[in-house]
């Protein structure tokens, strides 16, 4: 079987060499030259296709993670057998080997000792068909149940969960399989099953009488707690928080296990339909071979609750957490054991918020990664008028039989209905059928390539992922639609370090002038597009809401017209007429005040109108002649909100050359150590304290050292870039975002060769540390990275101007105070 190949693909090399052409009366038996070349190419191709060895088949009967669990349980059973020699269950050879191993590792640490003995025991297990560990002929179900009944939780001393006891039975079956290659005998299995049933019943009675909670796994995650945990992750303000937020939202909406989320790759994501993102699973617990990969999961956006929207979660994650170019075959969550990383971050946030968690009725120990899958399934199944049980079972990966799994999948478009429900769109509202935010074409008031440049600015690392064109457009639209939520984040939040449009005033003004540039459509508004997963009741809800609005408007119009008729006929004289005059006078005075206020702000409005005619600017460096200001005794050109970037290499490289014009930060390469000196006196914020450990966790690293690190890293990138782009960097006035990215991209292969993959994709400070350990970092005072003569001259002019203006500073303040007083007197006179 292992040697078979697809007949439509190249066949075996031996067959190609030895196969004789069939005789045919109408054709020649010779092979044309083209056929011989094809045979040679196919034979060369097949030389790399090795057969799967039998040993690999035996080792992969169970997953590696399951095998590790079996090794631990089997080792515990072997030690129990060693401590009960009267049963004679261990082979003499293994008993001697176990004693020898225990003596060799007696002086080692606990963790190292456990790792070594488990590794050795695994090797013994895999070769137990030749050198048996257990004397299985002497083992009876009664003896094994003696071992099971004595198991307790080592930390609490309480009974184990039912699944833990059941794992021991699965372990025993695998031990039988490794020893005799057949598994547990039928008679043994039947008697052991009867004993287990009685064991569970007796255990349940003892637990009820003692009041000991019988563990049933983790609690399902409620909808409210799910949204709250996502909010807590984003409040961290770090890339770990954004990673955990995206991982949480995707796991909930995919209704999958956390290990499946970790295995997603960029090639598994695509946006083909108008209203949904599609994800293919190549592997799952119930589909090891990926036979259901053609059935994609549908994910939808939620414009009302961005914390529950997988489109928004992916947008902030891809915009923030990637600092190196990506390929389609790369993982969405790069690195090994990303499910364990998310599990540790979830445990950490629950422990930090345990006081708030009590208001949701759960303890930190009751919530785990599997709570997300439980909570998503429970929420979808409990919604009134929600998805059917067949659709939920299929999307959750639970089989109902092969035929039902195939044909019940498409009943009433059930899989898409489940996707919309898990996005937390309101099922009892017409908005349930809304689409994700998207661009309205054509865009007005901007250059033709404005949208493309905006997308490339925020997702520069995905140029090689060719099928991401539509994906990036929808993700960018989601970021723009939720601009108000992003503006509420702290200034030093890692998302704002990459989402440049939030601080770009020209882009924000364009969005205010064009509120329909980013739209959310409904099925009855966009009949030219296909919407999926929407039940027919949603249309009825929309029509009922329209009728209600029409009735309300009808009553309002009737009252207005009736009042007008009464006024025209002079009805309402006497005191009522006096009150009407007073109301009219108040309205006139209010209008006069509004006109006076508009006159006061007229110059500012004219300035805004002039600015409104300009196209939003995305490229170009920030102004280098930033105004000087004082922080205590320190003189600087940096704004009060500036902090050292907490970002990846590309974001730092971009700020080094271009600065941040939206926040008034000049290019960092034009600044000196004295410009950063005032940062040393600032206390650490809670966001900066996150993740810091050690005795100096409350101390801020000196700004001169951080500046030296930035100089050294940027000098390394500049010196190792291609010669052609190095020449263009020598003219700072012509810098663009595209040029800065080209220089960075040309250096990335060298970084990847010097460092491990994870070392390149981390924070820029981590990269500096890794390069220094490799001995490849240049000195931070290298003259290649210092200011040009023109930049130094500009700085000297600014300093001289500042000193000249400093002498007349008090006189200018007095004149300004007098002008403000005159303006207030004029306003008072106008009001009188």
C-alpha positions in Angstrom: 0.0 0.0 0.0 2.8 2.4 0.9 4.2 2.1 -2.6 1.0 2.9 -4.5 0.7 6.2 -6.4 -2.1 8.2 -8.1 -2.4 6.7 -11.6 -2.9 10.2 -13.0 0.3 11.4 -11.3 3.7 10.0 -12.3 4.0 6.2 -11.7 6.7 4.2 -10.0 10.2 4.5 -11.4 10.6 0.7 -11.8 7.4 0.5 -13.8 8.6 3.3 -16.1 11.9 1.5 -16.7 10.7 -2.1 -17.1 7.3 -1.5 -18.8 7.2 -2.9 -22.3 5.0 -1.1 -24.9 1.9 -3.0 -25.9 1.7 -4.3 -29.4 -0.8 -2.6 -31.6 -1.6 -3.3 -35.2 -2.2 0.3 -36.1 0.7 1.9 -34.2 4.4 1.5 -34.0 5.9 -0.1 -30.9 8.7 2.5 -30.7 8.4 5.4 -28.3 8.8 9.0 -29.6 11.6 11.1 -28.3 9.1 13.3 -26.3 7.9 10.2 -24.4 11.4 9.2 -23.5 12.2 12.7 -22.1 8.9 12.6 -20.1 9.9 9.2 -18.6 13.3 10.5 -17.6 11.8 13.6 -16.0 9.2 11.6 -14.2 11.8 9.1 -12.9 13.9 12.0 -11.5 10.8 13.4 -9.8 9.9 10.1 -8.2 13.4 9.6 -6.8 12.3 12.0 -4.0 9.1 10.1 -3.2 10.1 7.5 -0.6 7.8 4.8 0.7 6.5 5.1 4.2 8.3 2.7 6.4 6.5 0.2 8.7 8.2 1.6 11.8 6.7 5.1 11.1 3.3 3.5 10.7 3.5 1.9 14.1 4.8 5.1 15.8 2.0 7.2 14.4 -1.0 5.0 15.4 -1.7 7.7 17.9 -0.8 11.4 17.8 2.5 12.5 19.4 0.7 14.5 22.1 -1.5 11.5 23.0 1.6 9.3 23.0 3.3 11.6 25.6 0.2 11.2 27.8 0.3 7.4 27.4 4.0 7.3 28.3 3.4 9.2 31.6 0.4 7.0 32.5 2.2 3.8 31.6 5.3 4.8 33.6 3.1 5.5 36.6 1.5 2.0 36.2 5.0 0.4 35.8 6.1 2.1 39.1 3.0 0.8 40.8 3.7 -2.7 39.5 7.3 -2.4 40.8 6.0 -1.4 44.2 3.6 -4.5 44.2 6.0 -7.4 43.3 3.4 -9.9 44.5 1.6 -9.6 41.2 4.7 -10.3 39.1 3.7 -7.9 36.3 7.1 -6.6 35.2 9.7 -8.5 33.2 13.0 -9.1 35.1 15.0 -7.3 32.4 12.9 -4.1 32.7 12.9 -4.2 36.5 16.7 -4.2 36.4 16.8 -1.5 33.8 14.5 0.7 35.8 16.6 0.3 39.0 19.7 1.2 37.0 18.1 4.3 35.5 16.9 5.5 38.9 20.4 5.2 40.4 21.9 7.1 37.4 19.6 10.1 37.6 19.4 10.2 41.4 21.6 13.3 41.7 19.9 15.3 38.9 17.2 18.0 39.2 13.5 17.0 39.3 12.6 18.3 35.9 15.6 16.8 34.1 15.2 13.5 35.9 11.6 13.2 34.9 12.4 14.1 31.2 15.2 11.5 31.0 13.3 8.7 32.4 10.2 9.4 30.3 12.4 9.5 27.1 14.0 6.1 28.0 10.6 4.6 28.9 9.2 5.7 25.6 12.0 3.8 23.8 11.3 0.7 25.9 7.6 0.9 25.0 8.2 1.2 21.3 10.4 -1.9 21.3 8.2 -3.9 23.7 7.1 -6.3 21.0 10.7 -7.8 21.2 11.6 -7.0 24.8 8.3 -6.8 26.8 7.9 -4.5 29.8 4.8 -6.0 31.3 3.9 -9.7 31.8 0.5 -9.2 30.3 -0.4 -12.9 30.8 -0.4 -12.2 34.6 -2.4 -9.0 34.4 -6.1 -9.2 35.2 -8.8 -6.5 35.1 -9.1 -6.7 38.9 -5.4 -5.9 39.4 -5.5 -3.0 36.9 -8.6 -1.6 38.8 -6.6 -1.7 42.0 -4.2 0.7 40.4 -6.9 2.9 38.9 -8.9 3.2 42.2 -5.8 4.5 44.0 -5.2 7.4 41.7 -5.6 11.0 43.1 -4.8 14.5 42.1 -1.3 15.1 43.4 -1.9 18.8 44.1 -5.4 18.6 45.8 -5.6 14.9 46.9 -9.1 14.7 45.4 -10.5 12.2 42.8 -9.6 12.7 39.2 -12.1 13.6 36.5 -13.9 10.9 34.6 -11.9 11.6 31.5 -8.6 11.1 33.4 -9.8 7.7 34.6 -10.9 6.8 31.1 -7.4 7.8 29.7 -5.9 5.0 31.9 -8.1 2.4 30.1 -7.0 3.9 26.7 -3.4 3.7 27.8 -3.7 0.0 28.7 -5.2 -0.8 25.3 -2.2 0.9 23.6 0.2 -1.0 25.9 -1.4 -4.2 24.7 -1.2 -3.0 21.1 2.6 -2.4 21.4 3.2 -5.7 23.1 1.1 -8.1 21.0 0.2 -5.8 18.0 -3.5 -6.9 18.5 -4.8 -4.8 21.3 -6.7 -5.8 24.4 -8.3 -9.3 24.2 -12.1 -9.2 23.9 -12.8 -11.1 27.2 -10.4 -8.8 29.1 -12.0 -5.7 27.5 -15.5 -6.8 28.4 -14.8 -7.5 32.0 -12.8 -4.3 32.4 -15.7 -2.3 31.0 -18.0 -3.8 33.6 -15.6 -3.0 36.4 -15.3 0.6 35.1 -19.1 1.0 35.1 -19.3 -0.1 38.7 -16.3 2.1 39.6 -17.9 5.2 38.3 -21.2 4.5 40.1 -19.4 3.9 43.4 -17.2 7.0 42.9 -20.3 9.2 42.3 -21.9 8.1 45.6 -18.7 8.8 47.5 -18.4 12.2 46.0 -22.0 13.2 46.8 -21.6 12.0 50.4 -18.3 13.8 50.9 -19.2 17.0 49.1 -16.2 16.7 46.8 -16.8 18.3 43.4 -16.7 15.7 40.7 -14.6 17.2 37.9 -16.4 17.5 34.6 -13.9 19.7 32.7 -13.9 23.4 32.1 -16.9 25.6 32.2 -18.3 27.0 28.9 -17.4 30.6 28.2 -20.4 32.9 28.3 -21.0 35.5 25.6 -20.4 38.4 28.1 -17.2 36.9 29.4 -15.9 36.2 25.9 -16.3 39.9 25.0 -14.7 41.0 28.2 -11.6 38.8 27.9 -11.1 40.2 24.4 -11.3 43.7 25.8 -8.8 42.8 28.5 -6.3 41.5 26.0 -6.5 44.7 23.9 -6.0 46.8 27.0 -2.6 45.3 27.4 -1.4 47.4 24.5 1.2 44.9 23.5 1.6 42.5 20.5 1.0 39.6 22.9 -2.4 41.1 23.7 -3.3 41.6 20.0 -2.2 38.0 19.2 -4.3 36.6 22.1 -7.3 38.7 21.0 -7.2 37.5 17.4 -6.6 33.9 18.5 -9.6 34.0 20.9 -12.0 35.5 18.3 -11.0 33.0 15.6 -11.2 30.0 17.9 -14.7 31.1 19.0 -16.0 31.8 15.4 -14.4 28.6 14.0 -15.9 26.6 17.0 -12.7 24.6 16.9 -9.9 23.3 19.2 -7.0 25.7 19.9 -4.6 23.3 18.2 -6.5 23.6 15.0 -6.3 27.4 15.1 -2.5 27.2 15.5 -2.2 25.1 12.3 -3.9 27.7 10.0 -1.8 29.1 7.2 -2.3 32.1 4.9 -3.1 29.8 2.0 -6.1 28.4 4.1 -7.7 31.9 4.1 -9.4 33.5 1.2 -12.2 36.0 0.5 -14.2 35.0 -2.6 -17.8 35.7 -1.6 -19.0 39.2 -1.1 -20.0 38.9 2.5 -17.8 36.3 4.1 -14.2 35.2 4.8 -13.6 31.5 4.1 -11.2 29.2 6.0 -10.2 25.7 5.1 -9.2 23.1 7.8 -6.5 20.8 6.5 -6.5 18.7 9.6 -8.6 18.1 12.7 -9.1 15.6 15.4 -11.9 13.8 13.6 -10.5 14.4 10.1 -6.8 13.4 10.2 -6.4 13.3 6.5 -8.2 16.6 5.7 -10.9 14.9 3.6 -13.3 17.8 4.4 -10.9 20.6 3.4 -13.2 21.4 0.4 -15.9 22.4 2.9 -14.8 25.9 4.1 -15.9 27.6 7.3 -17.6 31.0 6.8 -16.6 34.0 9.0 -18.5 37.3 9.0 -17.9 40.8 10.2 -19.8 42.5 13.0 -19.9 46.3 12.5 -21.8 46.8 15.8 -19.4 44.9 18.1 -15.8 45.0 16.8 -14.6 42.9 19.8 -16.7 40.0 18.3 -15.8 40.5 14.7 -13.2 38.1 13.3 -12.6 40.5 10.3 -11.6 43.3 12.7 -9.5 40.9 14.8 -7.6 39.7 11.7 -7.2 43.3 10.5 -5.5 44.6 13.7 -3.4 41.4 14.0 -2.1 41.4 10.5 -1.5 45.1 10.6 0.3 45.0 13.9 2.1 41.7 14.6 4.1 41.1 11.3 7.4 42.7 10.8 8.9 40.5 8.0 7.6 39.5 4.5 5.2 36.5 4.5 4.5 33.7 2.0 1.3 31.8 1.4 2.7 28.7 3.0 3.6 30.5 6.2 1.5 30.0 9.3 -1.0 32.6 10.4 0.4 32.3 14.0 4.1 31.7 13.3 6.1 29.6 15.7 5.8 26.3 17.5 3.2 25.5 20.2 1.2 28.6 19.6 -1.7 26.9 21.3 0.4 26.6 24.5 1.4 30.3 24.1 -2.3 31.3 24.0 -3.1 29.0 26.9 -0.5 30.7 29.1 -1.7 34.2 28.1 -5.3 33.2 28.9 -4.3 31.9 32.3 -2.3 35.1 32.9 -5.2 37.5 32.1 -7.7 35.4 34.1 -5.4 35.6 37.1 -4.9 39.3 36.7 -8.6 39.9 36.5 -9.7 37.3 39.1 -11.6 40.0 41.2 -13.6 41.1 38.2 -14.0 37.5 37.1 -16.0 36.6 40.2 -18.9 38.9 39.0 -19.3 36.4 36.1 -19.8 33.5 38.5 -16.6 31.5 37.6 -13.1 31.1 39.0 -9.9 31.3 37.0 -9.4 27.5 37.4 -12.8 26.8 35.8 -11.9 28.6 32.5 -9.5 27.1 30.0 -8.9 27.0 26.2 -11.6 24.3 25.7 -14.1 26.7 27.4 -14.0 28.7 24.1 -15.2 25.8 22.0 -17.8 24.8 24.6 -19.1 28.4 24.9 -19.4 28.9 21.1 -21.3 25.6 20.6 -23.6 26.4 23.6 -24.3 29.9 22.4 -25.2 28.7 18.8 -27.4 25.9 20.1 -29.3 28.1 22.7 -30.3 30.9 20.3 -34.1 31.1 19.7 -34.7 30.4 16.0 -30.9 29.8 15.6 -29.1 27.1 13.5 -30.2 23.5 13.5 -28.4 20.8 15.4 -27.1 19.2 12.2 -25.3 22.4 11.1 -23.8 22.9 14.6 -22.5 19.3 14.7 -20.9 19.5 11.3 -19.3 22.9 12.0 -18.1 21.6 15.4 -16.5 18.5 13.7 -18.9 16.0 15.2 -19.8 13.2 12.8 -23.3 12.1 12.2 -22.5 9.5 9.6 -20.8 10.0 6.3 -23.9 10.6 4.2 -25.5 12.9 6.7 -22.3 14.9 7.0 -22.2 15.5 3.3 -25.8 16.3 2.5 -27.1 17.8 5.7 -24.3 20.4 5.5 -26.2 22.4 2.8 -29.6 22.3 4.4 -30.8 25.9 4.4 -27.2 27.1 4.0 -26.7 26.0 7.6 -23.0 26.4 7.8 -23.2 30.0 6.9 -26.0 30.5 9.3 -23.8 29.2 12.1 -21.0 31.6 11.1 -23.3 34.6 11.3 -24.7 33.5 14.7 -21.2 33.1 16.2 -20.3 36.6 15.1 -22.8 37.8 17.7 -24.9 39.7 15.1 -28.4 40.3 16.6 -30.6 37.4 15.5 -33.8 39.2 16.3 -32.9 42.2 14.2 -32.7 43.1 10.5 -29.0 43.9 11.1 -28.4 40.1 11.3 -28.2 40.1 7.5 -25.6 43.0 7.2 -22.3 42.6 5.4 -18.8 43.4 6.5 -17.7 47.0 6.1 -16.4 47.5 2.5 -15.2 50.3 0.2 -17.8 52.1 -1.9 -16.5 52.3 -5.5 -15.6 54.7 -6.9 -14.1 56.8 -4.1 -14.5 60.6 -4.4 -12.2 63.4 -3.4 -9.0 61.3 -3.6 -6.4 60.2 -6.1 -7.2 57.1 -8.2 -4.5 55.0 -6.4 -5.4 56.3 -2.9 -7.0 53.0 -1.7 -4.1 50.9 -3.0 -1.5 53.0 -1.3 -3.5 53.0 1.9 -3.7 49.2 1.9 0.0 48.8 1.1 1.0 51.2 3.9 -0.9 49.2 6.5 -0.2 45.6 5.2 3.3 45.9 3.6 4.4 42.4 4.7 1.8 40.5 2.5 2.9 41.4 -1.0 4.0 37.9 -1.7 0.6 36.4 -0.7 -0.9 37.0 -4.1 -4.4 35.8 -3.3 -4.7 38.4 -0.4 -5.8 41.3 -2.7 -9.5 41.2 -1.8 -8.7 40.1 1.8 -6.5 43.2 2.4 -9.1 45.5 1.0 -11.8 44.2 3.3 -9.5 44.3 6.3 -8.6 47.9 5.5 -12.2 48.8 5.2 -12.9 47.2 8.7 -10.1 49.3 10.2 -11.4 52.5 8.7 -15.0 51.8 9.7 -14.0 51.2 13.4 -11.8 54.3 13.5 -13.5 55.7 16.5 -12.7 52.6 18.5 -9.1 52.8 17.5 -8.9 56.5 18.5 -9.9 55.6 22.0 -6.8 53.5 22.5 -3.8 54.9 24.4 -1.3 56.8 22.4 1.5 54.2 22.9 -0.7 51.3 22.0 1.0 48.9 19.6 -2.0 49.1 17.1 -1.6 52.8 16.7 2.1 52.3 16.0 1.1 50.7 12.7 -2.4 52.0 12.0 -1.1 55.3 10.7 -4.4 56.6 9.3 -5.8 57.1 12.9 -3.3 59.9 13.4 -3.3 61.2 9.8 -5.5 64.3 10.0 -6.0 64.5 6.2 -7.3 60.9 6.0 -9.6 61.5 9.0 -11.0 64.7 7.5 -11.6 62.8 4.2 -13.5 60.1 6.1 -15.7 62.8 7.8 -16.5 64.5 4.5 -17.3 61.1 2.9 -19.2 59.1 5.5 -20.4 56.7 2.8 -16.9 55.8 1.5 -17.0 52.7 3.9 -20.4 51.1 3.8 -22.3 48.2 5.4 -24.9 46.7 3.0 -28.1 44.7 3.6 -29.5 42.1 1.2 -32.4 44.3 0.0 -30.0 47.2 -0.6 -27.5 45.3 -2.7 -29.5 42.9 -5.0 -26.5 42.6 -7.3 -24.5 40.7 -4.6 -25.1 37.3 -3.0 -25.7 37.1 0.8 -25.4 33.8 2.7 -26.6 32.4 6.0 -29.7 34.7 6.4 -33.0 33.1 7.3 -36.2 34.4 5.7 -37.5 35.9 9.0 -34.9 38.7 8.8 -36.7 40.2 5.7 -39.9 40.1 7.7 -38.3 41.9 10.6 -37.0 44.6 8.2 -40.5 45.1 6.7 -42.0 45.3 10.2 -39.5 47.9 11.3 -40.2 49.9 8.1 -43.9 49.8 8.8 -43.3 51.0 12.4 -41.2 53.9 11.2 -43.8 54.8 8.6 -46.5 54.9 11.3 -44.5 57.1 13.6 -43.7 59.5 10.7 -47.4 59.6 9.8 -48.5 60.7 13.3 -45.7 63.3 13.5 -46.7 64.8 10.1 -50.4 64.9 11.1 -49.5 66.8 14.3 -47.4 69.3 12.5 -50.0 70.0 9.8 -52.8 70.2 12.4 -50.8 72.7 14.4 -50.1 74.8 11.3 -53.9 74.9 10.5 -54.7 76.2 14.0 -52.0 78.9 13.8 -53.2 80.0 10.3 -56.8 80.4 11.6 -55.7 82.5 14.7 -56.7 79.9 17.2 -54.8 80.4 20.5 -55.0 84.1 21.6 -54.6 85.6 25.1 -51.9 84.3 27.4 -51.1 81.6 24.9 -50.1 84.2 22.3 -47.8 85.9 24.9 -46.1 82.6 25.5 -45.7 82.0 21.8 -44.1 85.4 21.4 -41.6 84.5 24.2 -40.7 81.3 22.6 -40.2 83.0 19.2 -37.9 85.6 20.9 -35.8 82.9 22.5 -35.4 81.2 19.1 -34.3 84.5 17.5 -31.8 85.2 20.3 -30.4 81.7 20.0 -29.9 82.2 16.2 -28.1 85.5 16.8 -25.7 83.9 19.3 -25.0 81.1 16.8 -24.2 83.7 14.1 -21.8 85.6 16.4 -20.1 82.4 17.3 -19.6 81.6 13.6 -18.1 85.0 13.1 -15.6 84.3 15.9 -14.5 81.1 14.4 -14.6 82.2 10.7 -10.8 82.2 10.1 -10.6 78.7 11.5 -13.4 77.5 9.3 -11.8 79.0 6.2 -8.6 77.2 7.1 -10.5 73.9 7.3 -12.2 74.5 4.0 -8.8 75.1 2.4 -7.5 71.9 3.9 -10.6 70.0 2.8 -9.7 70.6 -0.8 -6.4 68.7 -0.5 -6.0 65.0 -1.1 -5.1 62.9 2.0 -1.3 62.5 2.2 0.2 59.1 3.0 3.9 59.4 2.0 6.8 61.6 2.8 8.9 62.3 5.9 7.7 64.4 8.8 8.9 68.0 9.2 12.5 68.1 10.5 12.2 71.7 11.9 9.9 70.7 14.7 9.4 73.4 17.4 11.4 73.2 20.6 9.7 72.8 23.9 10.7 72.2 27.5 10.2 69.2 29.8 11.4 70.5 33.1 15.0 71.6 32.5 15.3 69.5 29.3 14.9 71.0 25.8 13.5 68.7 23.2 11.8 68.6 19.8 9.5 65.7 20.8 5.9 66.0 21.8 4.6 65.3 25.3 3.0 62.0 24.2 6.1 60.5 22.7 7.5 57.2 24.0 10.1 54.9 22.6 8.5 52.6 19.9 7.3 49.2 21.1 7.1 47.6 17.7 8.9 45.4 15.2 11.9 46.2 13.0 10.0 47.7 10.1 8.0 50.1 12.2 11.2 51.4 13.9 13.0 51.6 10.5 10.1 53.6 9.1 10.0 56.1 12.1 13.8 56.4 11.9 13.7 57.8 8.3 10.1 59.3 8.0 9.1 60.1 11.6 5.5 60.5 12.6 4.0 63.6 11.1 0.6 63.0 12.6 2.0 63.2 16.1 4.6 65.8 15.4 7.5 63.5 15.7 10.4 64.3 13.4 12.5 61.5 11.8 14.3 59.9 14.7 17.7 60.0 12.8 17.6 63.9 13.1 17.4 63.9 16.9 20.2 63.8 19.6 20.4 62.2 23.0 19.4 65.4 24.7 16.0 65.3 22.8 15.3 62.0 24.7 16.8 62.9 28.1 13.4 64.0 29.6 12.1 60.5 29.2 14.4 59.3 32.0 12.4 61.2 34.5 9.0 59.7 33.6 7.6 56.8 35.7 6.6 53.6 33.9 3.0 53.3 32.9 0.9 50.1 33.6 1.2 49.2 29.9 5.0 49.6 30.0 5.1 47.5 33.2 3.4 44.6 31.5 5.7 41.6 31.1 8.6 43.2 33.1 10.2 41.0 35.8 13.4 41.2 37.9 14.7 43.6 40.5 14.8 46.5 38.0 11.3 46.1 36.6 10.3 49.5 38.0 13.3 51.3 36.5 13.3 52.8 33.0 16.2 52.0 30.8 18.3 55.1 30.1 17.2 56.9 26.9 20.8 57.2 25.7 21.1 53.4 25.6 17.8 52.9 23.8 18.8 55.5 21.3 22.1 53.7 20.8 20.2 50.4 20.2 18.0 52.1 17.6 21.0 53.6 15.8 22.9 50.3 15.8 20.0 48.4 14.3 19.2 51.0 11.6 22.8 51.2 10.7 23.0 47.4 10.3 20.0 47.5 8.0 21.3 50.5 6.0 24.9 49.0 5.6 23.6 45.6 4.4 21.0 46.9 2.0 21.5 46.8 -1.8 23.9 49.3 -3.3 21.2 50.9 -5.5 18.8 51.7 -2.6 21.7 52.9 -0.4 22.3 55.7 -2.9 18.7 56.8 -2.7 18.8 57.1 1.1 21.5 59.8 0.8 18.8 62.3 -0.4 16.4 62.4 2.7 14.1 64.9 1.0 12.9 62.4 -1.6 12.2 59.6 0.8 8.9 57.7 0.5 7.3 54.8 2.3 7.9 52.5 -0.7 11.6 53.3 -0.8 12.0 52.8 3.0 10.2 49.4 2.6 12.5 48.4 -0.3 15.6 49.0 1.7 14.2 46.9 4.6 13.1 44.1 2.4 16.5 43.8 0.8 18.1 43.2 4.2 15.6 40.7 5.4 17.3 37.6 3.8 20.5 38.4 5.6 18.7 38.7 9.0 16.9 35.4 8.3 20.3 33.7 7.6 21.9 35.1 10.8 19.2 34.5 13.2 16.6 31.9 13.8 13.2 32.6 12.3 11.6 33.5 15.7 14.5 35.9 16.4 13.8 37.9 13.3 10.0 38.2 13.8 10.2 39.6 17.4 10.3 43.1 18.8 13.1 45.3 17.6 14.8 45.2 21.0 14.8 41.4 20.8 16.5 41.5 17.4 19.2 43.9 18.7 19.9 41.4 21.6 20.1 38.5 19.2 22.4 40.3 16.8 24.7 41.3 19.6 25.0 37.8 20.8 25.9 36.8 17.3 28.6 39.5 17.3 27.1 41.2 14.2 26.0 44.6 15.6 27.9 47.7 14.6 28.7 50.5 17.1 25.9 53.0 17.6 28.3 56.0 17.1 29.2 55.1 13.5 29.4 58.2 11.3 27.3 56.5 8.5 24.2 57.1 10.5 24.8 60.6 11.8 23.0 63.7 10.6 23.9 65.3 7.3 25.5 68.7 7.1 22.3 70.2 5.8 20.3 68.7 8.7 22.9 70.0 11.3 22.7 73.5 9.7 18.9 73.4 10.1 19.1 72.4 13.7 21.6 75.2 14.4 19.3 77.8 12.8 16.4 76.6 14.9 18.4 76.8 18.1 19.6 80.3 17.3 16.1 81.4 16.5 14.9 79.9 19.8 17.5 81.8 21.8 16.6 85.1 20.0 12.9 84.7 20.7 13.5 83.7 24.3 14.4 87.4 25.3 11.0 88.6 24.1 9.0 85.7 25.5 7.5 87.7 28.5 6.5 90.6 26.3 4.8 88.4 23.8 2.9 86.7 26.7 1.7 90.1 28.0 0.5 91.1 24.5 -1.3 87.8 24.1 -3.1 88.3 27.5 -4.2 91.8 26.4 -5.5 90.4 23.1 -7.5 87.7 24.9 -9.0 90.3 27.3 -10.1 92.5 24.4 -11.7 89.5 22.6 -13.6 88.6 25.8 -14.9 92.2 26.1 -16.1 92.2 22.5 -17.9 88.9 23.0 -19.7 90.3 26.1 -20.7 93.4 24.1 -22.1 91.3 21.3 -24.1 89.2 23.7 -25.5 92.3 25.4 
